[in-house]
Amino acid sequence: TASCDVSCEAVGCQPPDQGGHGTGGTVGATSDMNPSAGYRVADNFTPTASGVVSNVCWWGLYIDFGASADCGVDGPGTGDNFTIEYYLDDGDGLTPGTLHAGPFSVGSSVAPTGDVIPSGIGDLIQYEYTAGHPAVKVAAGQCYWISIYNETTGTCFWLWETAPAGDERSAQNADGWGSNDFDVAFC
């Protein structure tokens, strides 16, 4: 039911559905460079037309893992400091390769969608984010990866919400990219 005011003509959308995905039923992947987390997540996309990407929307949630609870956008610690990066594919389609554009530190608008994500620790509030950044050239049919990560402080971490199965590939980086068996939600 969430919407975002960006053009998805060139890059498509992977909207969220509040369900768990992948082998472990993951509802969100930690993509937060908080010193207590230190993970970045990326997902792949293949533009259907050549052009530029300059606006992005995405969906996520917040968890205080120590308290096993939703901590919301104003939870323990300081707020959002998002970074967006674009990568070329590594050649095997499983993980990002060379940095293509960014990093872009972006100020995003954030709003709860009114939907909740059921989880083992209770219902989690779903948030939608939108941000613009300098134009990034993309070519039709070329595989790219987008990485969106936050940098919070304190004990409230940001997680990028999962999306219904597409190609069931995303990647998470702590000390090198490793592949995941779920997609994350973005336009």
C-alpha positions as CSV (number, residue, x, y, z in Angstrom):
1,T,0.0,0.0,0.0
2,A,3.0,2.3,0.2
3,S,3.8,4.6,-2.7
4,C,6.8,6.7,-3.7
5,D,7.1,9.7,-5.9
6,V,10.0,8.6,-8.1
7,S,10.1,7.4,-11.6
8,C,10.6,3.7,-11.8
9,E,10.6,3.7,-15.6
10,A,14.3,2.8,-15.9
11,V,15.0,0.7,-12.9
12,G,11.7,-1.0,-11.8
13,C,10.5,-1.6,-8.3
14,Q,10.7,-4.3,-5.7
15,P,8.0,-3.2,-3.2
16,P,7.8,-4.7,0.3
17,D,5.0,-7.1,1.4
18,Q,5.6,-7.4,5.2
19,G,6.4,-11.1,4.9
20,G,9.6,-13.0,5.7
21,H,11.8,-14.2,2.8
22,G,14.7,-16.4,2.1
23,T,15.8,-19.5,4.0
24,G,15.4,-17.9,7.4
25,G,12.1,-16.0,6.8
26,T,14.1,-12.7,6.9
27,V,11.9,-9.5,7.3
28,G,14.8,-7.1,7.1
29,A,18.6,-7.1,6.7
30,T,20.8,-5.0,8.9
31,S,22.3,-2.3,6.7
32,D,23.7,0.0,9.3
33,M,27.3,1.1,9.7
34,N,26.7,1.8,13.4
35,P,30.0,0.7,15.1
36,S,28.0,-2.0,16.9
37,A,26.5,-3.4,13.6
38,G,28.8,-2.7,10.6
39,Y,26.8,-4.2,7.7
40,R,26.0,-2.8,4.3
41,V,23.4,-4.5,2.0
42,A,23.0,-4.2,-1.7
43,D,20.6,-5.6,-4.3
44,N,20.8,-5.9,-8.0
45,F,18.8,-4.4,-10.8
46,T,18.8,-4.4,-14.6
47,P,17.5,-1.2,-16.3
48,T,15.1,-1.8,-19.2
49,A,16.2,1.5,-20.8
50,S,19.4,3.6,-20.8
51,G,19.2,6.8,-18.8
52,V,19.9,8.1,-15.3
53,V,18.8,7.3,-11.8
54,S,18.5,10.4,-9.6
55,N,15.8,9.4,-7.1
56,V,15.3,6.4,-5.0
57,C,12.7,5.1,-2.5
58,W,13.1,2.2,-0.1
59,W,11.5,0.6,2.9
60,G,12.9,-0.4,6.2
61,L,12.4,-0.8,10.0
62,Y,14.3,-0.3,13.3
63,I,15.2,-2.9,15.9
64,D,16.9,-2.7,19.3
65,F,18.4,-6.2,19.3
66,G,19.4,-5.9,23.0
67,A,15.8,-5.2,24.0
68,S,14.3,-7.4,21.2
69,A,11.9,-4.6,20.4
70,D,10.9,-2.1,17.7
71,C,12.7,1.1,18.5
72,G,11.3,3.3,15.7
73,V,12.9,6.2,13.9
74,D,13.4,8.1,17.2
75,G,14.6,5.1,19.2
76,P,17.7,4.9,21.4
77,G,20.5,6.8,19.8
78,T,20.6,9.3,17.0
79,G,18.6,9.3,13.7
80,D,19.2,8.6,10.1
81,N,22.4,9.2,8.1
82,F,21.8,7.3,4.8
83,T,24.4,6.6,2.1
84,I,23.6,5.3,-1.4
85,E,26.2,3.6,-3.6
86,Y,26.0,2.0,-7.0
87,Y,28.2,-0.9,-8.1
88,L,28.8,-2.8,-11.4
89,D,28.2,-6.5,-11.2
90,D,31.2,-8.7,-10.2
91,G,30.7,-10.8,-13.3
92,D,28.9,-13.8,-11.7
93,G,25.7,-12.0,-10.8
94,L,26.0,-12.9,-7.1
95,T,27.7,-9.9,-5.5
96,P,28.6,-6.3,-6.3
97,G,31.9,-5.6,-8.1
98,T,33.5,-2.2,-8.8
99,L,32.0,1.0,-7.4
100,H,30.1,2.7,-10.2
101,A,28.8,5.9,-8.5
102,G,28.7,7.4,-5.0
103,P,28.9,7.3,-2.1
104,F,26.1,9.8,-1.9
105,S,25.2,11.0,1.6
106,V,21.5,11.8,1.3
107,G,18.9,13.5,3.4
108,S,15.9,11.4,3.1
109,S,12.3,12.0,3.9
110,V,10.9,9.3,6.1
111,A,7.3,8.4,7.1
112,P,5.6,5.4,8.6
113,T,3.5,3.7,6.0
114,G,0.8,2.6,8.4
115,D,1.7,-1.1,7.8
116,V,3.4,-3.4,10.3
117,I,5.8,-6.2,9.7
118,P,5.0,-9.3,11.8
119,S,8.2,-10.8,13.4
120,G,9.3,-13.1,16.2
121,I,9.7,-10.0,18.5
122,G,6.3,-8.5,17.7
123,D,5.0,-6.2,15.1
124,L,7.5,-3.8,13.6
125,I,6.6,-0.4,12.1
126,Q,7.3,-0.1,8.4
127,Y,8.9,3.1,7.1
128,E,9.2,4.5,3.6
129,Y,12.2,6.7,2.6
130,T,12.7,8.9,-0.5
131,A,15.9,10.7,-1.5
132,G,17.4,12.4,-4.5
133,H,21.1,12.3,-5.5
134,P,23.3,13.3,-8.4
135,A,22.4,11.6,-11.7
136,V,23.9,8.1,-12.2
137,K,24.1,6.9,-15.8
138,V,22.8,3.4,-16.4
139,A,22.7,1.3,-19.6
140,A,19.8,-1.0,-20.7
141,G,20.4,-4.6,-19.9
142,Q,23.5,-4.0,-17.7
143,C,23.4,-5.5,-14.2
144,Y,24.0,-2.9,-11.4
145,W,23.8,-3.1,-7.6
146,I,22.5,-0.5,-5.3
147,S,23.6,-0.3,-1.7
148,I,21.6,1.8,0.8
149,Y,22.9,1.9,4.4
150,N,22.3,4.0,7.5
151,E,24.7,5.1,10.2
152,T,22.9,5.3,13.5
153,T,24.4,5.5,16.9
154,G,23.1,3.9,20.1
155,T,21.3,0.6,20.2
156,C,18.6,1.2,17.6
157,F,19.7,-0.3,14.2
158,W,18.2,0.2,10.8
159,L,17.2,-2.8,8.6
160,W,16.4,-2.8,4.9
161,E,13.0,-4.5,4.5
162,T,12.8,-7.6,2.3
163,A,10.7,-7.9,-0.8
164,P,8.8,-10.7,-2.5
165,A,11.0,-13.1,-4.4
166,G,12.4,-11.7,-7.6
167,D,15.7,-13.2,-8.4
168,E,16.3,-14.0,-4.7
169,R,19.7,-12.3,-4.7
170,S,21.0,-9.5,-2.5
171,A,24.4,-9.2,-0.8
172,Q,25.6,-8.2,2.7
173,N,29.0,-6.8,3.5
174,A,30.8,-6.8,6.8
175,D,34.3,-7.8,5.6
176,G,33.5,-8.6,2.0
177,W,30.4,-9.2,0.0
178,G,28.5,-12.4,0.7
179,S,25.3,-13.4,-1.1
180,N,21.8,-13.6,0.4
181,D,18.8,-15.6,-0.8
182,F,16.3,-12.8,-0.6
183,D,15.5,-9.4,-2.3
184,V,15.2,-6.1,-0.5
185,A,12.5,-3.4,-1.1
186,F,13.4,-0.4,-3.3
187,C,12.3,1.7,-6.4
